[in-house]
Amino acid sequence: MFEFVWPWVFVVLPLPYIVRRFMPAKRMSQSAALRVPTLQTLAGTDSKPSGTSAYMTLFAFLVWALLVSAAAKPQWLGEAVAIPNEGRDLMIAVDLSGSMKQTDMQIEGREVNRLNMIKYVLADFIERRVGDRLGLILFADTAYLQAPLTFDRNTVKTLLDESMIGLVGERTAIGDAIGLAVKRFSEKEKSNRVLVLLTDGQNTAGNITPEQALSLAVANKVTVYTIGVGADEQIINSFFGQRMVNPSQDLDERMLTNIAQQTGGQYFRARDTDELVGIYQMLDSLEPVEGNSQKMRPQSALFYYPLGIASLLTLLAIGIAIIKPSLVALTNSKNGKVDV
């Protein structure tokens, strides 16, 4: 919508008429030492009313109206945008170790590896976190901050989608991932600090142990929700016939459960896509999006439009006033008239 911030400025709009009507200018003496030129004198018009002077008066009033409009601060207000009163910091840590290549998950009937399943389900979860600041950590041999805490959910989704298995190594540094998240949270004092960590293995690398990372998380009041990804025991066909395998035999559920309980979070088990969807829905209820928010309308200043038009018109009038006498003199010379 369009509005003037200071509409009361328009009370000065009739000021030139009032001054001209009730405070007439004194006639200038013929012997005056200094004459101030006006648009009328530059144009060669006298003080008697004429069509030209009437046009000049309307022109001057138009310029005045534009200047008053600019002073009233016109602006355009955009659509209202919700701004959360209290921000929530939610960091997502995703395992990119070599074991994530295991194709024991399904999406709409087709087999996919664990990372692709996480990307598929996590995209919708990220989309629903309106008002939260989200961050993304990728970990394997060590942990890397892929996306700092931001309200830009589309960027977080894009960076997650571009991640690849083996990008940061083949092993699993769970302790480093938790430690890095705690470090990023500590940069902002007031927030609800939540870490969602997804892994399919146990800690086999890194600079700090899961126990050390747990102590840091507890000291900094970071809530950790851990999710163990991987199918249960299943029967597969091989050259020697059918045999039972456990794709999740390396998953350290005891360690993940302890980390979640000690930080006030929960441990979840994602054996398939449906279970992971249910886990994210549960996380929405455990860590709901902030409901109360303020509304803000983006403002775009428009004062420079009437100000610019007024400046151009003034320059145009001055140019015409300067050029017109020369044109009149040139016309008179061609017609054989000589000014005395």
matplotlib code that plots the C-alpha trace (Angstrom):
import matplotlib.pyplot as plt

x = [0.0, 1.0, 1.1, 2.6, 4.6, 4.1, 0.8, 0.5, 3.2, 0.5, -0.9, 1.8, 0.6, -1.4, 1.4, 2.5, -1.0, -1.4, 1.8, 1.0, -2.6, -2.1, 1.6, 1.9, 5.4, 6.5, 7.1, 10.8, 12.3, 13.7, 16.9, 17.5, 21.1, 20.3, 17.6, 16.8, 15.7, 12.7, 11.4, 9.1, 11.8, 14.2, 11.4, 10.9, 7.3, 6.0, 4.1, 0.7, -1.4, -1.0, -1.3, 2.4, 2.5, -0.5, 1.3, 4.4, 2.3, 0.8, 4.2, 5.7, 2.8, 3.4, 7.0, 6.0, 3.4, 6.1, 8.5, 5.8, 4.9, 8.6, 8.8, 5.7, 7.9, 5.9, 6.6, 5.4, 4.6, 5.0, 3.3, 3.5, 6.4, 6.3, 9.4, 9.8, 9.9, 12.3, 14.7, 15.3, 18.7, 18.4, 21.5, 21.3, 24.3, 24.4, 26.7, 28.5, 30.7, 31.2, 28.5, 25.8, 26.1, 24.1, 21.0, 18.6, 16.0, 13.1, 11.5, 8.1, 9.0, 12.6, 15.7, 18.0, 21.0, 20.7, 21.8, 19.3, 16.5, 17.7, 17.7, 14.2, 12.6, 14.7, 13.8, 10.1, 11.2, 13.4, 10.6, 8.3, 10.8, 9.5, 11.0, 13.9, 17.5, 18.8, 22.4, 23.9, 27.0, 28.4, 30.7, 32.8, 36.6, 35.9, 33.1, 32.5, 30.1, 28.3, 25.7, 25.9, 22.7, 20.4, 16.7, 17.3, 15.8, 16.2, 20.0, 20.2, 18.1, 20.3, 23.5, 22.2, 21.0, 24.5, 26.3, 27.9, 29.1, 32.8, 33.0, 34.8, 36.1, 35.0, 35.0, 32.6, 33.5, 30.3, 32.2, 33.5, 30.0, 28.5, 31.5, 31.2, 27.5, 28.1, 30.7, 28.3, 25.6, 27.8, 28.1, 24.5, 23.6, 19.7, 18.2, 16.8, 19.8, 18.8, 21.0, 19.5, 22.2, 21.7, 24.2, 24.4, 27.5, 29.8, 32.5, 35.6, 37.4, 37.7, 39.6, 37.3, 35.5, 31.7, 32.1, 34.0, 31.4, 28.6, 30.2, 30.4, 26.8, 25.5, 27.6, 26.2, 22.6, 22.4, 19.6, 20.6, 18.2, 20.0, 18.7, 20.1, 19.6, 19.6, 17.5, 17.1, 18.3, 17.1, 17.4, 19.3, 19.9, 23.6, 25.5, 25.4, 21.6, 19.7, 21.4, 20.6, 22.5, 22.3, 23.0, 23.0, 25.5, 27.9, 25.2, 26.2, 22.7, 23.9, 26.1, 23.5, 20.9, 23.1, 24.0, 20.3, 19.2, 22.0, 21.2, 17.4, 16.7, 15.6, 17.1, 15.1, 15.5, 14.9, 14.6, 12.8, 11.4, 8.1, 9.8, 12.0, 9.0, 7.4, 10.5, 10.5, 6.8, 7.6, 10.4, 7.9, 5.9, 8.9, 10.4, 7.5, 8.0, 7.6, 4.0, 3.9, 5.5, 5.6, 4.6, 6.8, 6.1, 9.1, 9.3, 10.5, 11.1, 9.6, 10.4, 13.1, 10.5, 8.7, 12.0, 13.6, 10.7, 10.7, 14.4, 14.1, 11.2, 13.1, 16.1, 13.9, 12.2, 15.6, 16.9, 13.8, 14.0, 17.7, 17.2, 13.9, 15.3, 17.9, 15.3, 13.1, 16.1, 17.0, 13.4, 13.2, 16.4, 15.1, 11.9, 13.9, 13.0, 15.7, 15.4, 16.2]
y = [0.0, 3.6, 6.2, 9.6, 9.4, 13.1, 14.0, 17.2, 18.8, 19.4, 22.3, 24.5, 23.8, 27.0, 29.1, 30.7, 31.9, 33.3, 35.2, 36.5, 37.4, 39.1, 40.3, 42.0, 42.7, 46.4, 47.9, 48.1, 51.5, 52.4, 53.5, 50.3, 49.2, 45.5, 43.7, 40.1, 38.3, 36.1, 33.6, 36.3, 38.8, 36.2, 35.3, 38.9, 39.2, 42.3, 42.4, 42.6, 39.4, 37.4, 33.8, 33.2, 34.5, 32.3, 29.3, 30.2, 30.5, 27.1, 25.7, 27.2, 25.8, 22.3, 22.4, 23.6, 20.8, 18.2, 19.6, 19.5, 15.9, 14.9, 16.5, 14.5, 11.3, 9.1, 5.4, 2.0, -0.7, -4.3, -7.4, -8.1, -10.4, -12.4, -11.9, -14.3, -12.8, -15.4, -17.2, -20.9, -22.3, -25.7, -27.4, -30.5, -32.9, -35.5, -38.5, -38.8, -41.8, -44.7, -46.9, -44.4, -46.0, -49.0, -49.4, -50.7, -47.9, -47.4, -44.3, -44.9, -48.5, -48.1, -48.9, -46.0, -45.5, -44.1, -40.6, -40.2, -41.3, -38.7, -35.9, -36.9, -36.7, -33.9, -31.5, -31.4, -31.1, -28.0, -26.5, -26.6, -24.8, -21.3, -18.8, -21.0, -20.4, -23.6, -24.7, -27.8, -29.8, -32.7, -35.1, -38.2, -38.2, -34.8, -32.3, -29.3, -26.5, -26.5, -23.9, -21.4, -20.7, -18.8, -18.1, -19.0, -22.5, -22.9, -22.5, -25.1, -27.5, -26.9, -27.5, -30.7, -31.9, -31.2, -33.3, -36.6, -39.7, -39.6, -35.9, -35.5, -39.0, -42.6, -42.8, -41.3, -38.4, -38.1, -36.3, -33.6, -33.0, -32.4, -30.2, -28.1, -27.6, -26.5, -24.0, -22.4, -22.2, -20.4, -17.5, -16.5, -16.1, -16.2, -19.1, -22.5, -24.7, -27.9, -30.4, -33.2, -35.7, -38.5, -41.4, -45.1, -46.0, -45.5, -43.0, -44.1, -40.8, -37.2, -34.9, -35.2, -38.3, -38.5, -38.3, -35.0, -33.7, -34.7, -32.7, -29.6, -30.0, -30.3, -27.3, -25.2, -26.4, -27.9, -30.4, -33.3, -35.5, -38.5, -40.6, -44.0, -44.8, -48.3, -51.4, -54.3, -57.8, -59.0, -62.1, -61.6, -64.0, -64.8, -67.3, -69.8, -69.3, -67.1, -65.8, -63.4, -60.1, -57.1, -53.8, -51.9, -54.0, -51.0, -48.7, -47.7, -47.2, -47.2, -44.2, -42.3, -43.0, -41.8, -38.5, -37.8, -38.6, -36.6, -33.4, -33.6, -35.0, -38.4, -41.2, -42.4, -45.4, -44.9, -48.3, -47.0, -43.9, -44.0, -44.2, -41.2, -39.2, -40.0, -39.0, -35.5, -35.1, -36.0, -33.5, -30.8, -31.5, -31.7, -28.5, -26.6, -23.6, -20.3, -19.3, -15.7, -13.3, -9.7, -8.3, -6.1, -4.4, -3.7, 0.0, 1.5, 5.3, 7.1, 10.8, 10.9, 10.5, 13.9, 15.5, 14.4, 15.5, 18.9, 19.3, 18.4, 20.7, 23.6, 23.0, 22.8, 26.1, 27.9, 26.5, 27.8, 31.2, 31.6, 30.4, 32.2, 35.7, 34.6, 32.9, 36.0, 38.2, 35.9, 35.8, 39.6, 40.0, 37.7, 39.8, 43.0, 44.3, 46.0, 46.4, 49.9]
z = [0.0, -0.6, 2.2, 3.2, 6.5, 7.2, 5.5, 7.7, 5.5, 2.8, 5.0, 3.4, -0.1, -0.4, 1.1, -2.2, -2.9, 0.6, 0.3, -3.1, -2.1, 1.2, 0.9, -2.5, -3.6, -3.6, -6.9, -7.6, -8.0, -11.4, -9.8, -8.0, -7.9, -8.1, -9.9, -9.2, -12.4, -12.4, -14.9, -16.3, -16.8, -18.3, -20.7, -21.7, -20.3, -18.4, -15.2, -16.8, -16.8, -19.9, -21.1, -20.7, -17.1, -16.3, -17.6, -15.7, -12.5, -13.0, -13.8, -10.5, -8.5, -10.0, -8.9, -5.5, -5.1, -6.1, -3.5, -0.8, -1.8, -1.5, 2.0, 3.1, 2.7, 0.4, 0.7, -0.4, 2.3, 1.2, 2.5, 6.2, 7.2, 10.4, 12.6, 15.6, 19.0, 20.4, 18.0, 18.1, 17.0, 15.5, 14.1, 12.0, 11.9, 9.1, 8.9, 5.5, 6.4, 4.0, 5.7, 4.5, 1.1, 2.4, 0.2, 2.9, 2.6, 0.3, -1.2, -3.0, -3.6, -4.9, -3.0, -2.0, 0.2, 3.7, 2.8, 0.0, 2.4, 4.9, 2.3, 1.1, 4.5, 6.0, 3.2, 4.4, 8.0, 7.1, 5.1, 8.2, 10.5, 9.7, 12.2, 13.3, 12.6, 11.0, 10.5, 8.8, 10.0, 7.8, 9.5, 8.7, 9.5, 11.1, 11.3, 9.0, 9.2, 5.9, 6.7, 9.6, 11.6, 9.3, 8.5, 4.9, 4.8, 1.1, 1.3, 4.0, 1.9, -1.2, 0.7, 2.2, -1.3, -2.7, 0.0, -1.0, 0.8, 1.3, 1.0, 4.3, 4.7, 5.4, 9.2, 11.8, 14.2, 16.3, 19.1, 16.7, 15.3, 18.7, 19.7, 16.6, 17.2, 20.8, 19.6, 17.1, 19.7, 22.2, 19.8, 20.5, 24.2, 24.2, 22.2, 22.4, 21.4, 19.7, 17.9, 15.7, 15.0, 12.4, 12.1, 11.3, 13.1, 16.1, 16.9, 15.0, 14.4, 15.5, 17.8, 20.8, 22.2, 22.5, 26.3, 26.1, 23.6, 26.0, 28.8, 26.6, 25.5, 29.1, 30.2, 27.4, 27.8, 24.3, 23.8, 21.6, 19.7, 18.3, 15.4, 14.6, 10.9, 9.4, 8.8, 11.2, 10.4, 7.1, 4.9, 1.6, -1.3, -2.0, -4.1, -1.2, -0.7, 1.8, 4.9, 7.7, 7.9, 10.2, 8.3, 11.5, 13.5, 13.8, 15.2, 18.8, 20.2, 23.8, 23.3, 21.3, 23.9, 26.7, 24.9, 24.3, 27.9, 29.5, 27.5, 27.9, 24.4, 23.1, 21.0, 18.0, 15.8, 12.0, 10.4, 7.3, 5.7, 7.5, 10.9, 10.0, 9.0, 12.3, 14.2, 12.5, 13.3, 16.9, 17.0, 15.8, 18.9, 21.2, 19.8, 18.4, 16.1, 17.9, 17.6, 18.8, 16.2, 15.3, 11.9, 9.9, 6.6, 4.3, 3.5, 0.2, 0.2, -2.9, -2.1, -4.7, -7.5, -6.9, -5.9, -9.1, -11.3, -9.6, -10.2, -13.9, -14.5, -12.8, -15.0, -18.0, -17.2, -16.6, -19.9, -21.8, -20.0, -21.1, -24.7, -25.4, -25.7, -28.1, -30.3, -30.2, -31.2, -34.0, -35.3, -35.2, -37.1, -39.8, -40.0, -40.3, -36.9, -34.8, -31.1, -29.8]

ax = plt.figure().add_subplot(projection="3d")
ax.plot(x, y, z, "-o")
ax.set_aspect("equal")
plt.show()
